[in-house]
């Protein structure tokens, strides 16, 4: 997405696609959609290393567990 570009009115929810629930990358690395239980550990990591917010757009928007 380009900065300033409006998101779609009906964005796709990746949680609705069973094929995207676990994506095996390599050597035991697995990607999955974020869950509510992930919020606190992620916020702890972002607090420990504030430089992540400068480089990762999604991280820059996470301020509270509700985000």
Buried (B, 14 or more C-beta within 10 A) or exposed (E): EEEEEEEEEEEEEEEEEEEEEEEEEEEEEEEEBEEEEEBEEBBEEBEEEEEBBEEEEEBEEBEEEEE
